[in-house]
Amino acid sequence: MSSKSNMSKRYTAEFKRDAVALALSSEKTVTELARDLGVSPEGLRGWVKQAKVDRGEGPAGALTTAEREELVRLRRKVREQEATIEVLGKGGHDRGSGKRPPSSLRTR
Protein backbone atom coordinates (compact mmCIF):
# COMPACT_ATOMS: atom_id res chain seq x y z
CA MET A 1 0.00 0.00 0.00
CA SER A 2 1.30 3.45 -0.89
CA SER A 3 2.01 5.95 1.84
CA LYS A 4 0.86 8.82 -0.40
CA SER A 5 -2.57 10.28 0.19
CA ASN A 6 -5.08 10.70 -2.61
CA MET A 7 -5.84 14.14 -1.19
CA SER A 8 -4.03 16.85 -3.10
CA LYS A 9 -2.26 19.54 -1.15
CA ARG A 10 -3.29 23.16 -1.60
CA TYR A 11 -0.53 25.69 -2.07
CA THR A 12 -0.86 29.44 -1.76
CA ALA A 13 -0.65 31.64 -4.83
CA GLU A 14 2.50 33.18 -3.36
CA PHE A 15 4.16 29.77 -2.96
CA LYS A 16 3.30 28.85 -6.54
CA ARG A 17 4.53 32.20 -7.87
CA ASP A 18 7.83 31.80 -5.99
CA ALA A 19 8.23 28.19 -7.14
CA VAL A 20 7.64 29.21 -10.78
CA ALA A 21 10.15 32.06 -10.52
CA LEU A 22 12.68 29.65 -9.06
CA ALA A 23 11.98 27.06 -11.78
CA LEU A 24 12.48 29.65 -14.51
CA SER A 25 15.72 30.99 -13.05
CA SER A 26 17.30 27.84 -11.62
CA GLU A 27 19.94 25.64 -13.19
CA LYS A 28 18.18 22.64 -11.65
CA THR A 29 15.69 20.49 -13.53
CA VAL A 30 12.01 20.80 -12.66
CA THR A 31 12.18 17.32 -11.10
CA GLU A 32 15.12 18.28 -8.87
CA LEU A 33 13.53 21.56 -7.87
CA ALA A 34 10.16 19.91 -7.18
CA ARG A 35 11.88 17.42 -4.89
CA ASP A 36 13.60 20.30 -3.05
CA LEU A 37 10.29 22.14 -2.64
CA GLY A 38 8.31 19.05 -1.66
CA VAL A 39 5.90 19.24 -4.58
CA SER A 40 5.19 16.90 -7.46
CA PRO A 41 7.16 17.49 -10.66
CA GLU A 42 3.88 17.37 -12.62
CA GLY A 43 2.39 20.04 -10.38
CA LEU A 44 5.39 22.34 -10.75
CA ARG A 45 5.40 21.84 -14.53
CA GLY A 46 1.71 22.75 -14.58
CA TRP A 47 2.34 25.92 -12.59
CA VAL A 48 5.15 26.94 -14.94
CA LYS A 49 3.00 26.23 -17.99
CA GLN A 50 0.08 28.25 -16.56
CA ALA A 51 2.40 31.14 -15.67
CA LYS A 52 3.58 31.25 -19.27
CA VAL A 53 -0.03 31.29 -20.51
CA ASP A 54 -0.83 34.12 -18.08
CA ARG A 55 2.06 36.12 -19.54
CA GLY A 56 0.79 35.54 -23.07
CA GLU A 57 3.51 33.01 -23.90
CA GLY A 58 1.28 29.94 -24.05
CA PRO A 59 -0.30 28.13 -26.97
CA ALA A 60 -3.09 29.83 -28.91
CA GLY A 61 -6.45 29.37 -27.23
CA ALA A 62 -5.03 28.50 -23.80
CA LEU A 63 -7.00 30.13 -20.98
CA THR A 64 -5.29 32.44 -18.53
CA THR A 65 -5.87 31.97 -14.80
CA ALA A 66 -8.24 34.95 -14.80
CA GLU A 67 -10.19 33.47 -17.72
CA ARG A 68 -10.41 30.10 -15.99
CA GLU A 69 -11.71 31.75 -12.81
CA GLU A 70 -14.27 33.70 -14.83
CA LEU A 71 -15.37 30.52 -16.63
CA VAL A 72 -15.86 28.73 -13.30
CA ARG A 73 -17.85 31.69 -11.94
CA LEU A 74 -20.05 31.89 -15.04
CA ARG A 75 -20.71 28.14 -15.11
CA ARG A 76 -21.73 28.28 -11.44
CA LYS A 77 -24.08 31.19 -12.20
CA VAL A 78 -25.64 29.32 -15.13
CA ARG A 79 -26.24 26.25 -12.91
CA GLU A 80 -27.90 28.45 -10.28
CA GLN A 81 -30.09 30.15 -12.89
CA GLU A 82 -31.06 26.81 -14.44
CA ALA A 83 -32.07 25.53 -11.00
CA THR A 84 -34.14 28.68 -10.41
CA ILE A 85 -35.84 28.33 -13.79
CA GLU A 86 -36.62 24.68 -13.06
CA VAL A 87 -38.18 25.54 -9.70
CA LEU A 88 -40.20 28.39 -11.19
CA GLY A 89 -41.29 26.17 -14.08
CA LYS A 90 -42.58 23.46 -11.75
CA GLY A 91 -44.51 25.96 -9.70
CA GLY A 92 -46.25 27.54 -12.64
CA HIS A 93 -47.87 24.53 -14.36
CA ASP A 94 -51.42 25.43 -13.33
CA ARG A 95 -51.09 29.11 -14.15
CA GLY A 96 -53.03 30.20 -17.15
CA SER A 97 -54.65 26.79 -17.56
CA GLY A 98 -58.12 28.26 -17.14
CA LYS A 99 -58.80 25.97 -14.19
CA ARG A 100 -60.42 27.44 -11.14
CA PRO A 101 -58.72 26.91 -7.80
CA PRO A 102 -60.38 24.45 -5.41
CA SER A 103 -63.30 25.93 -3.49
CA SER A 104 -61.22 26.00 -0.30
CA LEU A 105 -58.85 28.48 -1.97
CA ARG A 106 -61.53 30.77 -3.48
CA THR A 107 -62.11 34.11 -1.90
CA ARG A 108 -65.60 35.36 -1.37
Secondary structure as UniProt FT lines:
FT   HELIX           13..25
FT   HELIX           30..37
FT   HELIX           41..54
FT   TURN            55..56
FT   TURN            60..61
FT   HELIX           65..91
FT   TURN            92..96
FT   HELIX           103..105
//
